[in-house]
Amino acid sequence: MVFLYNAQMIVLLFGSSYISTIMLTNIDNIHDLSGNALIYAAGIAVVIIISLLPCVKMWKNESFLNGALSLILCLELVFTLMFGNAYSPLFAYWKLADETIEGIRVKREILNRENVTAIFIGAVFRVCLLINLTY
């Protein structure tokens, strides 16, 4: 969970938005990073290192820690309900899954449509023929 959160935050830092479906489909164009590959590699390394750091006991009173984390979670939920999920890295994953499912649905719909290319080419040919006959 920490890694997912950190991945969203590093993408937000570099790209000023959370991870989107378009970003995931463009991963195969990684060679187009030009001179920024070192910066991105360093960011990825930092995210992995921070995500793998062990959690230590910070407070002697764990009920205070549980209460503080619950308060932070409640504030994030209220903030998300007020302003939408564009500002929440955790809800951004929900939006990402939603976009992916919608993309799959659109692709299936396009594949199931009738092929109208021949009709279009025939109509264009007739228009060109009419234009040539009138001049």
Backbone bond lengths (Angstrom), bond angles and torsions (degrees), N, CA, C in turn:
res aa  C-N    CA-C-N  psi(-1)  N-CA   C-N-CA  omega(-1)  CA-C   N-CA-C  phi
1 M - - - 1.436 - - 1.527 110.64 -
2 V 1.309 115.86 -39.15 1.464 120.11 178.82 1.516 109.93 -64.43
3 F 1.337 117.14 -40.46 1.466 120.00 179.54 1.524 111.14 -63.61
4 L 1.330 117.61 -42.60 1.465 120.56 179.32 1.521 111.09 -61.99
5 Y 1.320 116.11 -42.88 1.467 120.63 178.04 1.530 110.26 -62.87
6 N 1.324 116.13 -47.35 1.463 119.96 -178.97 1.526 111.97 -64.63
7 A 1.324 117.54 -35.75 1.467 120.48 177.61 1.519 110.41 -63.37
8 Q 1.325 117.14 -42.90 1.468 120.29 177.48 1.530 110.56 -62.26
9 M 1.310 117.00 -42.36 1.464 120.17 -176.21 1.530 111.60 -69.56
10 I 1.329 118.89 -35.77 1.464 120.14 179.07 1.529 110.26 -71.34
11 V 1.321 117.41 -35.69 1.471 120.34 175.50 1.524 109.62 -67.08
12 L 1.320 117.01 -38.56 1.462 120.50 176.72 1.527 110.76 -62.93
13 L 1.307 117.10 -39.27 1.463 121.37 179.75 1.519 111.44 -64.00
14 F 1.334 117.22 -45.59 1.464 120.54 -176.86 1.527 113.08 -84.47
15 G 1.325 117.59 -32.31 1.458 119.43 -171.51 1.515 115.46 -114.91
16 S 1.316 117.75 0.86 1.465 124.64 -179.40 1.531 113.56 55.13
17 S 1.321 117.35 26.76 1.457 123.10 170.85 1.524 107.48 -158.36
18 Y 1.316 115.56 166.46 1.456 119.26 177.12 1.530 109.70 -81.21
19 I 1.322 116.78 173.48 1.459 122.06 -179.02 1.519 109.22 -61.04
20 S 1.334 115.77 132.42 1.462 120.14 179.34 1.524 109.65 -123.61
21 T 1.310 115.67 169.40 1.458 120.97 179.41 1.523 110.95 -62.95
22 I 1.314 116.33 -37.67 1.472 120.23 179.35 1.519 110.52 -62.37
23 M 1.321 116.98 -40.22 1.469 120.21 178.12 1.527 110.58 -61.62
24 L 1.316 116.25 -42.20 1.465 119.28 -178.68 1.521 112.39 -69.16
25 T 1.332 117.70 -33.15 1.465 119.92 178.57 1.524 111.47 -77.07
26 N 1.316 117.96 -18.98 1.463 120.99 179.58 1.521 113.14 -94.88
27 I 1.319 117.78 9.52 1.464 120.06 -179.81 1.529 110.96 -62.95
28 D 1.340 117.59 -29.49 1.455 119.51 179.89 1.533 112.02 -68.48
29 N 1.329 118.81 -12.35 1.460 122.20 177.11 1.526 111.27 -96.26
30 I 1.311 117.09 33.21 1.459 121.35 -176.38 1.527 111.86 -65.59
31 H 1.330 116.96 -21.42 1.462 119.72 179.10 1.527 112.15 -70.31
32 D 1.335 117.63 -10.46 1.462 121.67 179.97 1.526 113.27 -88.91
33 L 1.313 117.87 13.89 1.455 120.30 -179.66 1.521 112.65 -71.21
34 S 1.302 118.00 -8.35 1.467 125.27 -176.88 1.519 109.58 53.14
35 G 1.304 118.85 -123.20 1.458 120.85 -175.39 1.504 113.99 -92.37
36 N 1.319 119.06 7.49 1.463 121.69 -174.96 1.525 113.71 -95.93
37 A 1.297 118.63 5.28 1.463 120.91 -176.17 1.528 111.66 -61.80
38 L 1.325 117.64 -36.81 1.462 120.96 -179.68 1.531 110.74 -65.40
39 I 1.320 117.02 -40.29 1.467 121.16 179.06 1.523 110.16 -64.05
40 Y 1.342 116.29 -45.29 1.468 119.67 -179.90 1.527 111.11 -65.89
41 A 1.325 117.27 -40.15 1.468 120.47 178.87 1.522 110.39 -63.49
42 A 1.324 117.14 -40.48 1.465 120.36 177.96 1.525 110.51 -64.60
43 G 1.318 117.91 -41.45 1.465 121.52 177.98 1.515 112.04 -62.40
44 I 1.328 116.08 -42.86 1.472 120.44 178.48 1.524 110.45 -64.16
45 A 1.330 116.56 -41.43 1.465 120.11 178.97 1.526 111.04 -63.43
46 V 1.327 117.17 -41.45 1.467 120.54 178.81 1.530 110.59 -63.35
47 V 1.318 117.14 -42.96 1.471 120.69 179.32 1.524 110.56 -61.24
48 I 1.309 116.90 -44.61 1.469 119.97 -179.39 1.527 110.64 -65.02
49 I 1.326 117.03 -43.26 1.469 120.17 -179.68 1.523 110.91 -63.66
50 I 1.333 117.18 -46.47 1.468 120.42 -179.80 1.528 110.37 -63.59
51 S 1.324 116.92 -38.05 1.464 120.16 -179.06 1.516 112.51 -67.95
52 L 1.310 116.93 -28.00 1.459 120.14 -177.28 1.526 113.89 -93.36
53 L 1.342 117.59 -2.98 1.458 119.53 178.19 1.522 109.72 -63.51
54 P 1.320 116.25 137.30 1.474 117.64 -179.65 1.528 110.85 -72.36
55 C 1.299 115.45 146.37 1.460 120.77 176.97 1.520 108.09 -84.99
56 V 1.294 116.26 131.54 1.463 120.70 178.13 1.518 108.54 -113.44
57 K 1.274 114.84 161.33 1.461 120.09 179.02 1.526 107.74 -74.80
58 M 1.330 115.65 116.94 1.457 119.77 -175.98 1.527 112.06 -96.03
59 W 1.308 116.32 -32.58 1.455 120.61 -178.68 1.513 109.31 -120.20
60 K 1.301 114.27 146.04 1.457 118.41 176.02 1.520 110.64 -75.46
61 N 1.322 115.50 -29.36 1.460 120.69 -179.18 1.534 108.29 -97.29
62 E 1.319 116.98 97.52 1.466 120.83 -176.98 1.521 112.77 -69.63
63 S 1.313 118.07 -23.51 1.457 119.51 178.29 1.531 109.80 -66.94
64 F 1.333 117.86 -33.42 1.465 120.77 175.41 1.523 110.24 -65.45
65 L 1.332 116.64 -42.29 1.464 121.05 178.55 1.528 110.48 -63.03
66 N 1.329 117.17 -45.58 1.465 120.65 178.38 1.520 111.28 -61.32
67 G 1.325 116.72 -41.46 1.457 120.58 178.37 1.525 111.65 -65.21
68 A 1.346 117.02 -41.23 1.464 120.90 179.72 1.527 110.67 -65.60
69 L 1.316 117.42 -43.32 1.467 120.49 178.85 1.528 111.29 -66.39
70 S 1.324 117.10 -37.65 1.470 120.37 177.05 1.520 110.78 -65.10
71 L 1.324 116.82 -40.30 1.464 121.05 178.07 1.525 110.88 -63.97
72 I 1.337 116.58 -42.76 1.468 120.44 178.36 1.528 110.31 -62.40
73 L 1.334 117.46 -43.12 1.457 121.18 178.37 1.524 111.28 -62.88
74 C 1.322 116.99 -43.30 1.474 120.16 178.23 1.520 111.09 -63.07
75 L 1.335 117.23 -41.54 1.464 120.34 178.47 1.526 111.05 -63.83
76 E 1.329 116.75 -39.49 1.461 118.95 178.30 1.529 110.92 -65.23
77 L 1.316 117.19 -41.16 1.463 119.99 178.57 1.525 111.63 -63.83
78 V 1.336 117.13 -42.88 1.459 120.84 177.80 1.525 110.17 -63.30
79 F 1.327 116.15 -44.80 1.461 121.11 179.09 1.523 110.78 -60.94
80 T 1.322 116.46 -41.09 1.460 120.90 179.44 1.524 111.10 -66.80
81 L 1.320 117.29 -41.21 1.461 120.23 178.83 1.526 111.47 -66.75
82 M 1.335 117.03 -33.13 1.465 120.19 -178.90 1.524 112.60 -77.37
83 F 1.327 117.30 -41.48 1.460 121.00 -171.19 1.522 114.26 -113.59
84 G 1.298 118.81 -0.76 1.459 121.50 -179.31 1.510 111.55 91.26
85 N 1.320 115.84 172.79 1.467 119.53 -174.50 1.516 113.72 -87.37
86 A 1.312 119.34 8.76 1.457 120.78 178.47 1.521 111.22 -69.80
87 Y 1.327 117.60 -16.23 1.458 120.84 -176.07 1.515 113.37 -109.12
88 S 1.297 117.94 10.11 1.455 121.20 -178.25 1.522 109.97 -120.34
89 P 1.327 117.70 120.11 1.466 119.20 179.31 1.523 112.76 -66.32
90 L 1.318 117.69 -29.78 1.457 119.35 -179.53 1.526 111.44 -76.07
91 F 1.318 117.26 -41.05 1.456 119.85 177.94 1.524 111.66 -73.91
92 A 1.334 116.61 -17.67 1.464 119.73 176.80 1.529 110.58 -64.93
93 Y 1.335 117.24 -30.02 1.469 119.32 175.84 1.524 110.79 -67.24
94 W 1.318 117.27 -36.26 1.464 120.93 176.09 1.525 109.17 -62.82
95 K 1.326 115.97 -43.83 1.463 120.82 179.36 1.530 110.53 -64.79
96 L 1.326 116.95 -38.43 1.460 121.60 178.01 1.526 110.92 -62.65
97 A 1.320 117.21 -44.41 1.465 120.82 178.02 1.523 110.60 -64.56
98 D 1.329 116.35 -39.88 1.459 121.50 177.90 1.529 111.43 -61.29
99 E 1.343 116.36 -45.03 1.469 120.93 178.97 1.525 111.23 -63.61
100 T 1.321 116.24 -39.83 1.462 120.33 -179.78 1.527 111.15 -64.93
101 I 1.322 116.86 -44.54 1.464 120.85 178.50 1.525 110.56 -63.41
102 E 1.334 117.04 -40.96 1.468 120.89 178.50 1.533 110.60 -64.59
103 G 1.336 117.06 -40.20 1.462 120.42 177.37 1.516 112.59 -62.45
104 I 1.331 116.93 -41.12 1.462 121.40 177.49 1.521 110.19 -63.97
105 R 1.345 116.83 -40.76 1.462 120.82 179.48 1.532 110.78 -63.53
106 V 1.329 116.86 -42.30 1.466 120.74 179.99 1.526 110.63 -65.74
107 K 1.336 117.40 -41.41 1.471 120.64 178.12 1.527 111.10 -61.16
108 R 1.336 116.51 -43.17 1.473 120.01 178.42 1.519 111.08 -63.38
109 E 1.331 115.69 -40.62 1.461 120.11 179.48 1.530 110.94 -63.90
110 I 1.320 116.80 -40.33 1.470 120.77 178.84 1.522 110.48 -66.19
111 L 1.325 117.72 -41.32 1.463 121.15 179.89 1.525 112.26 -65.79
112 N 1.321 117.00 -30.65 1.460 120.90 -177.84 1.523 113.34 -86.46
113 R 1.313 117.80 -4.42 1.463 120.17 179.76 1.525 110.63 -76.52
114 E 1.304 114.00 159.08 1.457 121.51 177.64 1.533 109.38 -71.98
115 N 1.330 116.68 143.01 1.457 121.67 178.33 1.523 109.02 -79.76
116 V 1.319 115.70 111.53 1.468 120.53 -176.27 1.524 111.73 -105.83
117 T 1.316 117.87 13.85 1.460 120.81 -178.52 1.519 111.29 -62.33
118 A 1.320 117.95 -44.11 1.468 120.91 -178.90 1.526 110.86 -63.75
119 I 1.316 117.14 -39.22 1.463 120.34 178.18 1.521 110.28 -64.11
120 F 1.327 116.60 -42.61 1.460 120.88 -179.98 1.527 111.26 -64.27
121 I 1.330 116.95 -46.65 1.473 120.41 -179.72 1.523 110.48 -62.86
122 G 1.324 117.48 -39.61 1.464 120.89 177.29 1.520 111.49 -62.64
123 A 1.335 117.07 -41.63 1.465 120.58 179.47 1.527 110.52 -66.17
124 V 1.315 117.29 -42.34 1.470 120.48 178.64 1.530 109.84 -64.00
125 F 1.319 117.23 -41.40 1.466 120.59 178.91 1.523 110.84 -61.41
126 R 1.335 116.68 -43.88 1.473 120.03 179.33 1.519 111.48 -63.82
127 V 1.316 118.27 -40.17 1.472 121.24 178.30 1.515 110.08 -64.30
128 C 1.326 116.96 -43.40 1.470 119.99 177.99 1.517 110.72 -63.58
129 L 1.305 117.43 -39.18 1.453 121.97 178.69 1.542 110.89 -64.87
130 L 1.323 116.97 -42.15 1.463 121.32 177.33 1.524 111.30 -64.03
131 I 1.312 116.67 -39.38 1.476 120.34 -179.91 1.529 108.90 -65.53
132 N 1.317 117.31 -42.27 1.473 120.92 -179.57 1.537 111.46 -68.02
133 L 1.330 116.98 -34.44 1.470 119.85 179.79 1.529 112.40 -72.23
134 T 1.328 116.88 -29.91 1.469 118.63 -178.43 1.520 112.29 -79.39
135 Y 1.309 118.44 -19.98 1.468 119.51 179.87 1.482 108.97 -100.05
